[in-house]
Amino acid sequence: IEKEAIFKEFKGAMTEQYVLQQLSGISECKDCHYWTSEATAEIDFLVSFKKWIIPIEVKSGENLHAKSLKVYREKFNPTVSIRTSLKNLQLTDGLLNIPLYAIFEISSLLKKVVETNKQ
């Protein structure tokens, strides 16, 4: 039996589970939901933070193509969206990329984004 096959096949699901476990430990992000657009697009998590609804797209690798997040952002125009991946921390045009290893810092990172938007 190939030992790595399970990680290749279930890498995305295991990464989503990891992010959910991290989110569940953060008091500001306790209420997690899922969003789908008539089965054409899906967002892994929607969390409420202060007065915002924040979509979170989980990527298990470095391929950051996120059609579903693009659809959601075009439809609802959120102030900030989050993508977790293996890429470095970056905020570009309201899209905050948080490295998977730092997802536990989501609350403090969002607070900084809130402060920036108030100015």
C-alpha positions in Angstrom: 0.0 0.0 0.0 1.3 3.4 -1.0 1.7 5.4 2.2 1.4 8.8 0.6 -1.7 8.1 -1.5 -4.1 9.1 1.4 -2.4 12.4 1.7 -2.6 13.1 -2.0 -6.3 12.1 -2.2 -7.5 13.8 1.0 -5.0 16.7 1.2 -7.7 19.3 0.6 -10.2 17.8 3.1 -7.6 17.5 5.8 -6.4 21.1 5.3 -10.0 22.3 5.6 -10.4 20.3 8.8 -7.2 21.8 10.2 -8.5 25.4 9.4 -11.9 24.6 11.0 -10.2 23.4 14.1 -8.1 26.6 14.3 -11.1 28.8 13.7 -13.1 27.0 16.4 -10.6 28.0 19.0 -10.9 31.7 18.2 -13.7 33.5 20.1 -14.4 36.1 17.4 -14.7 33.4 14.7 -16.9 30.8 16.4 -19.8 30.9 14.0 -18.7 29.1 10.8 -20.9 28.5 7.8 -20.5 27.2 4.3 -21.7 28.9 1.1 -22.6 27.6 -2.3 -24.0 29.3 -5.4 -26.4 26.8 -7.1 -23.5 24.2 -7.2 -21.4 26.4 -9.4 -19.2 27.9 -6.7 -18.6 27.2 -3.0 -16.8 28.9 -0.2 -15.2 26.7 2.5 -16.1 29.0 5.4 -18.1 32.1 6.1 -17.4 33.7 9.5 -18.7 36.8 11.2 -16.2 39.2 12.6 -17.4 42.4 14.1 -19.9 43.7 11.5 -18.4 41.8 8.6 -19.1 38.5 7.0 -15.8 37.1 5.8 -15.4 34.4 3.2 -12.5 32.0 3.8 -11.1 29.9 1.0 -8.8 27.1 2.0 -6.0 26.0 -0.4 -3.8 23.1 0.5 -1.0 24.0 -1.9 0.5 26.8 -3.8 -2.1 26.8 -6.6 -4.1 29.8 -5.6 -6.7 29.7 -8.4 -9.9 30.4 -6.5 -12.8 30.7 -8.9 -15.4 30.3 -6.1 -13.9 33.1 -4.1 -13.9 35.4 -7.2 -17.6 34.6 -7.7 -18.4 35.4 -4.1 -16.4 38.6 -4.1 -18.1 39.8 -7.3 -21.6 39.0 -6.0 -21.3 40.3 -2.4 -18.3 42.7 -2.5 -17.0 41.9 1.0 -14.6 44.4 2.6 -12.1 41.7 3.1 -11.8 38.1 2.0 -9.4 35.5 3.3 -7.5 32.8 1.5 -5.3 30.3 3.4 -2.5 28.6 1.5 1.2 27.8 1.6 2.0 31.3 0.3 3.2 34.1 2.5 1.1 36.7 4.3 -0.2 39.3 1.9 -3.1 41.8 1.6 -4.0 42.8 -2.0 -7.2 44.5 -3.0 -9.1 43.3 0.0 -7.8 39.7 -0.3 -5.8 38.7 2.7 -3.7 35.6 2.2 -2.8 33.9 5.5 -0.2 31.1 5.5 -1.7 27.9 6.8 0.8 27.8 9.6 -0.4 31.2 10.8 -4.2 30.8 10.6 -4.4 30.9 14.4 -3.5 34.6 14.0 -6.6 35.3 12.0 -8.2 37.4 14.7 -5.3 39.8 15.2 -4.8 40.1 11.4 -8.4 41.0 10.9 -8.2 43.6 13.7 -5.4 45.2 11.8 -7.4 45.2 8.6 -10.4 46.8 10.5 -8.1 49.5 11.8 -6.7 50.2 8.3 -10.2 50.5 6.9 -11.2 53.0 9.5 -8.4 55.4 8.5 
